[in-house]
Amino acid sequence: MAGLRFTMLLLICLLAAAMSTVRGEDPYFFFTWNVTYGTISPLGSPQQGILINGQFPGPDINSTTNNNLVINVFNNLDEPFLLHWSGVQHRKNSWQDGVLGTNCPIPPGTNFTYHFQVKDQIGSFFYYPSTAMHRAAGGFGGLRVNSRLLIPVPYADPEDDYTVLIGDWYINSHSTLKGFLDSGRSFARPDGVLINGKVAKGDGTDDPLFTMKPGKTYKYRICNVGLKVSLNFRFQGHTMKLVEMEGSHTVQNTYQSLDVHVGQCFSVLVTANQDPKDYYMIASSRFTKNLLVGKGIVRYTNGNGIASHEIPEAPIGWAWSLNQFRTFRWNLTASAARPNPQGSYHYGSINITRTIKILNSVANVDGKLRYAINGVSHIDPETPLKLAEYFGVAEKVFKYDTISDEGLAESGNNVKIAPNVVNATFRNFIEIIFENHEKSLQSWHLDGHSFFAVAIEPGRWTPEKRKNYNLLDAVSRHTIQVFPKSWAAILLTLDNAGMWNLRSELTENRYLGQQLYFSVLSPARSLRDEYNIPDKTLVCGLVKGMPLPKPYTI
C-alpha cells in the first residue's frame, strides 16, 4: 500500500513538473550595453563615433521566435539617448519601442532596461539610436529572429548566417549635422558608403568581412541602416536567392543585384561556386548625382588571389527598381513564426474600413526647412505622447486628428508645426496611400505592425487604382519606398494596441517633422490587449510625479 502511495505521489509530481514546463515562460536573454563616444575612421578621417561595448557597429542580437530580450543600456554620452528596435512589433508593448513618442530618453550617466519579447516574429531587423542625429555616428546593429526548431524553414540550413549593414556615411559629426537641421538647412550629400562600418581599400591588404567554404551556401541578412540614400547591393561573380524580407518568407527568385532602400532588410542565399579567391560585395548609391561606392571583401577559405577591380555595374533609373519590387512575392506555402502557412491569411478578402492618404511635402516655415505629412510637421513634446495618453493628460500635450484622411489639397502650402497623432480604431483593417509629389524618393516605416505592400505605381492614386492591387501574395513587411511622382498602397490590420510611429525613414525628413503617431487604444482597457506601464519606466514632462493610473486587468 505504501509502495502504491509512493508511486501515485511520484506520478503527481512528474505531472506537476510537466505542467510547469508547458506553462513556463519562453527563454530569457540578458545583455548589458555601455554606450560611449569613441574615435572611429570609417572613411579614413578620425571622427567621433557612438560605440556599444566598444564596438562600431554595435553587437548583433541573435534571438529566436518568442525569446524575451532584456537589454540594460547605460548612457555614457553627454546627452539623452534612446535605442529603437526597427521591425520588432512589441506586441501589446509600445512601452519598449524606443522612440520619443513613447519613451523618455535615457539621461546622461544613467541607465534604462528594455524588456521585450520577439513575439510571433522571424526575420532580419536592426536597431539604431532614435534621438537627435545619433544614428549618423553609429550605435546601430543587427537583430535577427530565427525560426523555432519545430517550424520548418523553406530552404536548407546555410553553412553560416551573416549580417550585412550597409548605409551612407558623413564625415561631419552627428552634432554638426544636427546643427545644420536646427538652423534650417538641409544635409549636404553623404561622403561615402559603408559596409559593416568599413570600406575596402582594394589594394590587397583588406581583411575579409566574411569567409566562405567552396561549395557551401551562406545566408546574408542585408539592411540599409543609412540616413537618406537608397543603395544597390550585389556580389561580384555571384547571384543572390531572395528568401526573406522584413519578417516574411518570399518566393525564392534569383537576383544579380537588389535595391535596398533606407530602413529595409533582405535575406539572401549565396553559394560559393566560383574560383577560390577574394570577391567584392558592393553597395552603391542610387538616384544620386554623384555615384558613391562601398566595398567589402568576401574570401574563400582556400582562396588564392585578390578581388578583380572590375565590379558589376549598378542599374540606372528608378523604373528598374519599380520592376524589381513587382517581382517580390509572399511565399504562401511557407510557415513563418507559426505552424500555419503564411498564405492561410487571406488579406485580400477583408473589407477596408478606412482609407488614409499620406501626402509628403517640404516647406519653409519662418525661414527654416520643415517636412510635413498632410500639412502638419510633427514635433516631439516634452511629455511623450504615450505617457500623456496613459496618465490622462493628453489634452494638455496634443490634439488628435490634426490631419485629414484625404491628404492635402494641391494649393495647401501652409504647414502647421504640432504633434501629429491619428486616432485609430483597434482591429480595423485600413488602407494607407502614400502619394509622393516630390522629385526625390521616399521610404516609409510603420512601427508595431507589418503591412501588405500591394502596389507601387507612377502618377496619382485614385480609387480605380485598386483594381491593380496584388490581393494574393503581396509581401508582409514594415517599410515601403515611394518613387518620385508616384504612389504606394498598403493594407493592414491595426491589431496591436499602443502608440505607433509612422515616419519617413529619411533621417532629415523625420527629424524635421515628417512623421506621425497612430494611437490604437483597446476599448476594453484589458491586459489581453495591452500591457500596463512597466516598473521603472522613465517618466518626464507633465507626468513626472503623478500617481500611476488604475492598472489594466484581465
Salt bridges, closest charged atoms under 4 A:
GLU79 OE2 - HIS134 NE2 2.87
GLU79 OE2 - HIS174 ND1 3.89
ASP97 OD1 - HIS84 ND1 3.52
ASP97 OD1 - HIS90 NE2 3.78
ASP120 OD2 - ARG338 NH2 2.55
GLU159 OE2 - LYS213 NZ 3.28
ASP161 OD1 - ARG144 NH1 3.63
ASP161 OD1 - ARG221 NE 2.88
ASP182 OD2 - LYS178 NZ 2.82
ASP206 OD1 - LYS201 NZ 3.70
GLU246 OE2 - ARG477 NH2 3.19
GLU246 OE1 - HIS478 ND1 3.55
ASP259 OD2 - ARG286 NH2 2.92
ASP278 OD1 - ARG299 NE 2.77
ASP380 OD1 - HIS378 NE2 2.92
ASP405 OD2 - ARG354 NE 2.80
GLU410 OE1 - HIS437 ND1 3.60
GLU410 OE1 - ARG460 NH1 3.42
GLU431 OE1 - ARG466 NH2 2.72
GLU435 OE1 - LYS357 NZ 3.93
GLU435 OE1 - HIS437 NE2 2.89
ASP447 OD1 - HIS84 NE2 3.37
ASP447 OD1 - HIS445 NE2 2.80
ASP447 OD2 - ARG503 NH1 3.06
ASP473 OD1 - ARG329 NE 3.32
ASP495 OD1 - ARG91 NH2 3.47
GLU505 OE1 - ARG135 NH2 3.79
GLU505 OE2 - ARG503 NE 2.82
ASP529 OD1 - ARG427 NH2 3.24
GLU530 OE2 - LYS386 NZ 2.56
